[in-house]
Amino acid sequence: MIFSLELMADNFFHFLSSDNAWKPRETFDKNSLPSCSIRSSCLFILLFILSSTVLLTALNRFLQEKNGSKMAFLDGAPPERLCQPIVDHIRAMGGDVFLNSPLKKINLKEDGSVENFLIGSAKEPHGKEIEADAYVSAMPVDIFKTILPNEWASQDIFRKLEGLKGVPVINIHLWFDRKLTNIDHLLFSRSPLLSVYADMSITCKEYEDPNRSMLELVFAPAKDWIGRKDEEIIDATMQELTKLFPMHFSGEDQAKLRKYKVIKTPKSVYKAVPGCQDLRPDQKTPISNFFLTGDYTMQKYLASMEGAVLSGKLCAEKIQISTEIGSA
Ligand SMILES: Cc1cc2nc3c(=O)[nH]c(=O)nc-3n(C[C@H](O)[C@H](O)[C@H](O)COP(=O)(O)OP(=O)(O)OC[C@H]3O[C@@H](n4cnc5c(N)ncnc54)[C@H](O)[C@@H]3O)c2cc1C
């Protein structure tokens, strides 16, 4: 499911207009929070541990940008509809993309800059060395930390990454034998477990079905659930859905779950707690030929798709400037 940061901001209005708005942190009534949107917008963590920067940034954007309340879904699955066109473009421009070849090691020159990237699958013991003018890590922060060369670890920018940690989140796909909603929009629930969901049979072309709903839901905060069995997670989800759709899950003719898929991400976006802004790195690092990108790097859109895209643009700009300086 893909929707946008603007929509998250929409929900801050519900929050701000609720009785809980502007109460000091310790006076929040956890049970009466407008839980849905806040939690999803809150990057999958509870409101009372969330950095205020998240609220203020999203709200500011919603108020100031013309298309602030728009929502969009991809019309199909990300690998085909998002990634493949990018791969095609790179190849058309003379580049290449190596799939199933994760970065294994960053090999260094004597001066500490990058000599090459060693990539390859677990089946390839020796891997393949890739040389370039500039090297970029677009990996999630938790994975990058496992590959960070020891020689760089004490540098301030990399040392601070220790404080950025991904939060667990679960994504659930449910196929039903009938329509549960007719709403062509993202939906926010007051359930303490389900923050945000959509009926993909209506919102997404690839899953279009006039007769049966396909719900995609974000299950968060997922800290206490990530280690549990799929069946337990589905049971808990169905109990919540029974409250959200009593007309379909009570009486004699109840909606039936045809199939399901549970996708667990133990470390997703960085935990947006107070103080974490100071830990987010610039795209340019002190290593002359090494750059960072990804939603966790410093850019104005927090941990979101927009943030990831913007970080990529900033990274490209910084490589260009560095290369121009280098060749001058
Ligand atoms: C369930 C869920 C729902 C979300 N919903 C929304 C939403 O509605 N709106 C929104 O704006 N954001 C949403 N987000 C957040 C959004 O997905 C992220 O902010 C965004 O994907 C971050 O992009 P990224 O490029 O920084 O990192 P990622 O998308 O995590 O990409 C990092 C890539 O690095 C690859 N990788 C890992 N290890 C290696 C390695 N060793 N070598 C090479 N490559 C490697 C991974 O396979 C991955 O493709 C959601 C996140 C989750 C988990």
The ligand as an SDF file (V2000), in Angstrom:
LIG
                    3D

 53 58  0  0  0  0  0  0  0  0999 V2000
    4.2720   -1.1030    6.2260 C   0  0  0  0  0  0  0  0  0  0  0  0
    4.8060    0.2360    5.7800 C   0  0  0  0  0  0  0  0  0  0  0  0
    3.9100    1.1950    5.3020 C   0  0  0  0  0  0  0  0  0  0  0  0
    4.3860    2.4350    4.8820 C   0  0  0  0  0  0  0  0  0  0  0  0
    3.4940    3.3410    4.4060 N   0  0  0  0  0  0  0  0  0  0  0  0
    3.9480    4.5250    3.9280 C   0  0  0  0  0  0  0  0  0  0  0  0
    3.0790    5.4480    3.3190 C   0  0  0  0  0  0  0  0  0  0  0  0
    1.9090    5.1710    3.1930 O   0  0  0  0  0  0  0  0  0  0  0  0
    3.5780    6.6220    2.8720 N   0  0  0  0  0  0  0  0  0  0  0  0
    4.8950    6.9260    2.9500 C   0  0  0  0  0  0  0  0  0  0  0  0
    5.2980    7.9850    2.4800 O   0  0  0  0  0  0  0  0  0  0  0  0
    5.7700    6.0620    3.5270 N   0  0  0  0  0  0  0  0  0  0  0  0
    5.3170    4.8790    4.0020 C   0  0  0  0  0  0  0  0  0  0  0  0
    6.1900    3.9900    4.5700 N   0  0  0  0  0  0  0  0  0  0  0  0
    7.6030    4.4020    4.7110 C   0  0  0  0  0  0  0  0  0  0  0  0
    8.3160    4.2420    3.3780 C   0  0  0  0  0  0  0  0  0  0  0  0
    8.1080    2.9430    2.8820 O   0  0  0  0  0  0  0  0  0  0  0  0
    9.8160    4.4810    3.6060 C   0  0  0  0  0  0  0  0  0  0  0  0
    9.9880    5.7590    4.1870 O   0  0  0  0  0  0  0  0  0  0  0  0
   10.5720    4.4300    2.2960 C   0  0  0  0  0  0  0  0  0  0  0  0
   10.3520    3.2090    1.6160 O   0  0  0  0  0  0  0  0  0  0  0  0
   12.0770    4.5680    2.5710 C   0  0  0  0  0  0  0  0  0  0  0  0
   12.7390    4.4780    1.3480 O   0  0  0  0  0  0  0  0  0  0  0  0
   14.2940    4.1810    1.3330 P   0  0  0  0  0  0  0  0  0  0  0  0
   14.6920    4.1590   -0.1020 O   0  0  0  0  0  0  0  0  0  0  0  0
   14.9910    5.1040    2.2710 O   0  0  0  0  0  0  0  0  0  0  0  0
   14.4790    2.7240    1.9740 O   0  0  0  0  0  0  0  0  0  0  0  0
   13.8480    1.3470    1.5190 P   0  0  0  0  0  0  0  0  0  0  0  0
   12.5690    1.5380    0.7850 O   0  0  0  0  0  0  0  0  0  0  0  0
   13.8510    0.5010    2.7540 O   0  0  0  0  0  0  0  0  0  0  0  0
   14.9180    0.7970    0.4700 O   0  0  0  0  0  0  0  0  0  0  0  0
   16.1590    0.2910    0.8770 C   0  0  0  0  0  0  0  0  0  0  0  0
   16.5700   -0.7780   -0.1260 C   0  0  0  0  0  0  0  0  0  0  0  0
   17.8720   -1.3000    0.2230 O   0  0  0  0  0  0  0  0  0  0  0  0
   17.8730   -2.6590   -0.1200 C   0  0  0  0  0  0  0  0  0  0  0  0
   18.9620   -3.3430    0.6000 N   0  0  0  0  0  0  0  0  0  0  0  0
   18.9780   -3.8320    1.8480 C   0  0  0  0  0  0  0  0  0  0  0  0
   20.1670   -4.3810    2.1170 N   0  0  0  0  0  0  0  0  0  0  0  0
   20.9320   -4.2460    1.0240 C   0  0  0  0  0  0  0  0  0  0  0  0
   22.2610   -4.6230    0.6760 C   0  0  0  0  0  0  0  0  0  0  0  0
   23.0620   -5.2600    1.5390 N   0  0  0  0  0  0  0  0  0  0  0  0
   22.7090   -4.3180   -0.5750 N   0  0  0  0  0  0  0  0  0  0  0  0
   21.9280   -3.6590   -1.4540 C   0  0  0  0  0  0  0  0  0  0  0  0
   20.6590   -3.2730   -1.1770 N   0  0  0  0  0  0  0  0  0  0  0  0
   20.1700   -3.5720    0.0400 C   0  0  0  0  0  0  0  0  0  0  0  0
   16.4790   -3.1480    0.3020 C   0  0  0  0  0  0  0  0  0  0  0  0
   16.1770   -4.3590   -0.3720 O   0  0  0  0  0  0  0  0  0  0  0  0
   15.6130   -1.9770   -0.1660 C   0  0  0  0  0  0  0  0  0  0  0  0
   15.1710   -2.1760   -1.4740 O   0  0  0  0  0  0  0  0  0  0  0  0
    5.7590    2.7320    4.9800 C   0  0  0  0  0  0  0  0  0  0  0  0
    6.6630    1.7710    5.4610 C   0  0  0  0  0  0  0  0  0  0  0  0
    6.1950    0.5280    5.8410 C   0  0  0  0  0  0  0  0  0  0  0  0
    7.1990   -0.5170    6.3400 C   0  0  0  0  0  0  0  0  0  0  0  0
  1  2  1  0
  2  3  1  0
  2 52  2  0
  3  4  2  0
  4  5  1  0
  4 50  1  0
  5  6  2  0
  6  7  1  0
  6 13  1  0
  7  8  2  0
  7  9  1  0
  9 10  1  0
 10 11  2  0
 10 12  1  0
 12 13  2  0
 13 14  1  0
 14 15  1  0
 14 50  1  0
 15 16  1  0
 16 17  1  0
 16 18  1  0
 18 19  1  0
 18 20  1  0
 20 21  1  0
 20 22  1  0
 22 23  1  0
 23 24  1  0
 24 25  2  0
 24 26  1  0
 24 27  1  0
 27 28  1  0
 28 29  2  0
 28 30  1  0
 28 31  1  0
 31 32  1  0
 32 33  1  0
 33 34  1  0
 33 48  1  0
 34 35  1  0
 35 36  1  0
 35 46  1  0
 36 37  1  0
 36 45  1  0
 37 38  2  0
 38 39  1  0
 39 40  1  0
 39 45  2  0
 40 41  1  0
 40 42  2  0
 42 43  1  0
 43 44  2  0
 44 45  1  0
 46 47  1  0
 46 48  1  0
 48 49  1  0
 50 51  2  0
 51 52  1  0
 52 53  1  0
M  END
$$$$
